[in-house]
Amino acid sequence: MALAVMVEDRSGVGVAPINFCDSSIDNGKSSWTLAADGGDGIISHKWKLANSASGVGVVDECKLKFLELKAKRCYRYIVFKIDEARQVVVVEKLGTQEETHVDFTNSLPSNECRYAVFDYDFTTDENCQRSRIFFISWSPETARVRSKMVYASSKDRFRRELDGVQVELQATDASEMSLDIFKNRAH
């Protein structure tokens, strides 16, 4: 589909028709090509949209480790961080099955944002063993404002990559993700 738009040239003197063409969607990623013919030939430029509203992508390792947690129960928890240099979410820490909720809360930095998933095991009132996978958006009050904004704007896109999360928590301090909160939200 092509869309013609008239825009002024850099000098502001004339106008040139601009055609948007080659719009395509491939695996959730969109790209557009802009072509302009101002009489001196066609000038074109191609843009690609990023993975999320903030432009932060997701490394495949994040999805693979989550699948291992979900299917093979290899880990108790996974902590993810945004690599600001590469603008992607990466795995920061893998918690072994022997680690506890306390180990998990201690693995989150007190002044930086993170995402995490936690495999919470519990026993129902009927004495049945159950498990719930929690997604935690960790955004402490002491974190930089820019960091909070990037994590907040990237959260939904990243969360959708982790198919199988059953409960979602947003926490600004350890009390908002205490073991009692996990117990109450798991049922």
QUITAQUI-V758295 format. One record per residue. N is the residue number from 0. RES is the residue in one letter. SS is DSSP state (helix for helix, strand for strand, loop for the rest). PHI is phi as a letter, one per 30 degrees, with the letter a starting at -180 (999 if undefined). OMEGA is omega as a letter, one per 20 degrees, with the letter a starting at -180 (999 if undefined). Layout:
((N & RES & SS & PHI & OMEGA) (N & RES & SS & PHI & OMEGA))
This chain:
((0 & M & loop & 999 & r) (1 & A & loop & c & r) (2 & L & strand & b & a) (3 & A & strand & c & r) (4 & V & strand & b & r) (5 & M & strand & c & r) (6 & V & strand & b & r) (7 & E & strand & d & r) (8 & D & loop & d & a) (9 & R & loop & e & a) (10 & S & loop & d & a) (11 & G & loop & i & a) (12 & V & loop & d & a) (13 & G & loop & c & r) (14 & V & strand & b & r) (15 & A & strand & b & r) (16 & P & strand & d & r) (17 & I & strand & c & r) (18 & N & strand & c & r) (19 & F & strand & d & a) (20 & C & strand & b & r) (21 & D & strand & h & r) (22 & S & strand & d & a) (23 & S & strand & b & r) (24 & I & strand & b & a) (25 & D & strand & b & r) (26 & N & loop & h & r) (27 & G & loop & i & a) (28 & K & strand & c & a) (29 & S & strand & c & r) (30 & S & strand & b & r) (31 & W & strand & b & r) (32 & T & strand & c & r) (33 & L & strand & c & r) (34 & A & strand & b & r) (35 & A & strand & b & r) (36 & D & strand & c & a) (37 & G & loop & c & a) (38 & G & loop & j & r) (39 & D & loop & c & a) (40 & G & loop & j & a) (41 & I & strand & d & r) (42 & I & strand & c & r) (43 & S & strand & b & r) (44 & H & strand & b & a) (45 & K & strand & c & r) (46 & W & strand & c & r) (47 & K & strand & b & r) (48 & L & loop & d & a) (49 & A & loop & d & a) (50 & N & loop & d & a) (51 & S & loop & b & a) (52 & A & loop & d & a) (53 & S & loop & d & a) (54 & G & loop & i & a) (55 & V & loop & c & r) (56 & G & strand & c & a) (57 & V & strand & b & r) (58 & V & loop & d & a) (59 & D & helix & e & r) (60 & E & helix & e & r) (61 & C & helix & d & a) (62 & K & helix & d & a) (63 & L & helix & d & r) (64 & K & helix & d & r) (65 & F & helix & d & r) (66 & L & helix & d & r) (67 & E & helix & d & r) (68 & L & helix & d & a) (69 & K & helix & d & a) (70 & A & helix & d & a) (71 & K & helix & c & a) (72 & R & loop & h & a) (73 & C & loop & d & a) (74 & Y & strand & b & r) (75 & R & strand & d & a) (76 & Y & strand & a & r) (77 & I & strand & b & r) (78 & V & strand & c & a) (79 & F & strand & c & r) (80 & K & strand & b & r) (81 & I & strand & c & r) (82 & D & strand & d & a) (83 & E & loop & d & r) (84 & A & loop & d & a) (85 & R & loop & c & a) (86 & Q & loop & h & r) (87 & V & strand & b & r) (88 & V & strand & d & a) (89 & V & strand & b & r) (90 & V & strand & d & r) (91 & E & strand & c & a) (92 & K & strand & b & r) (93 & L & strand & c & r) (94 & G & strand & c & a) (95 & T & strand & d & r) (96 & Q & loop & d & a) (97 & E & loop & d & a) (98 & E & loop & d & a) (99 & T & loop & c & r) (100 & H & helix & d & r) (101 & V & helix & d & r) (102 & D & helix & e & r) (103 & F & helix & d & a) (104 & T & helix & d & r) (105 & N & helix & d & a) (106 & S & helix & d & r) (107 & L & loop & d & a) (108 & P & loop & d & a) (109 & S & loop & d & a) (110 & N & loop & b & r) (111 & E & loop & b & r) (112 & C & loop & d & r) (113 & R & strand & a & r) (114 & Y & strand & c & r) (115 & A & strand & a & r) (116 & V & strand & b & a) (117 & F & strand & b & r) (118 & D & strand & c & a) (119 & Y & strand & c & r) (120 & D & strand & c & r) (121 & F & strand & a & r) (122 & T & strand & c & a) (123 & T & loop & d & r) (124 & D & loop & d & r) (125 & E & loop & d & r) (126 & N & loop & i & r) (127 & C & loop & c & r) (128 & Q & strand & d & r) (129 & R & strand & b & r) (130 & S & strand & b & r) (131 & R & strand & b & r) (132 & I & strand & c & a) (133 & F & strand & c & r) (134 & F & strand & c & a) (135 & I & strand & c & r) (136 & S & strand & c & a) (137 & W & strand & c & a) (138 & S & loop & b & a) (139 & P & loop & d & a) (140 & E & loop & e & a) (141 & T & loop & d & r) (142 & A & loop & d & r) (143 & R & loop & d & a) (144 & V & helix & d & r) (145 & R & helix & e & r) (146 & S & helix & d & r) (147 & K & helix & d & a) (148 & M & helix & d & r) (149 & V & helix & d & r) (150 & Y & helix & d & a) (151 & A & helix & d & a) (152 & S & helix & d & r) (153 & S & helix & c & a) (154 & K & helix & e & a) (155 & D & helix & d & r) (156 & R & helix & d & a) (157 & F & helix & d & a) (158 & R & helix & e & r) (159 & R & helix & d & r) (160 & E & helix & d & a) (161 & L & loop & c & a) (162 & D & loop & d & a) (163 & G & loop & k & r) (164 & V & loop & d & a) (165 & Q & loop & c & a) (166 & V & strand & b & r) (167 & E & strand & c & r) (168 & L & strand & b & r) (169 & Q & strand & b & a) (170 & A & strand & b & r) (171 & T & loop & c & r) (172 & D & loop & a & a) (173 & A & helix & d & a) (174 & S & helix & d & a) (175 & E & helix & d & r) (176 & M & helix & b & r) (177 & S & loop & d & r) (178 & L & helix & d & r) (179 & D & helix & d & r) (180 & I & helix & d & r) (181 & F & helix & e & a) (182 & K & helix & d & a) (183 & N & helix & d & a) (184 & R & helix & d & a) (185 & A & helix & d & a) (186 & H & loop & d & 999))
